[in-house]
């Protein structure tokens, strides 16, 4: 790759990396898997940078790669294998923000993959309805209906958390 294209790539990725990592983490709820997904995303972006830079909506193009990498990870059998007989205990700080974040992540995990992807891209990655539709390769109407259903399910799930306290 020419040095000017490579510089553009590095600048783009450096500016978007925290946002991509946050979106990946919200999709999979695992920091290490999110790292893997983001790495696969930026690698694929590097390989296709010449065509990606010509895209009408580069952020949508990249988020589409990210969601596809997440779905690819979910399809692999080894992604469900635990390498121990039990999960390690996690210390529970008394900070309510941590509890709220855990509740939100649990509620996001309860959503179907499509609804989770739409909610994460729309509300956590701040993509427009059109950009989300482009990233997921679906219609604007589908994004709107998935958002509506996903938000209703999140409200119900988070309401159940509040009532259980």
Secondary structure, 3 states (H helix, E strand, C coil): CCHHHHHHHHHHHHHHHHHHHHHHHHHHCCHHHHHHHHHHHHHHHHHCHHHHCCCCCHHHHHHHHHHHHHHHHHHCHHHHCCCCCCCCCCCCCCCHHHHHHHHHHHHHHHCCHHHHHHHHHHHHCCCCHHHHHHHHCCCHHHHHHHHHHHHHHHHHHHHHHHHHC
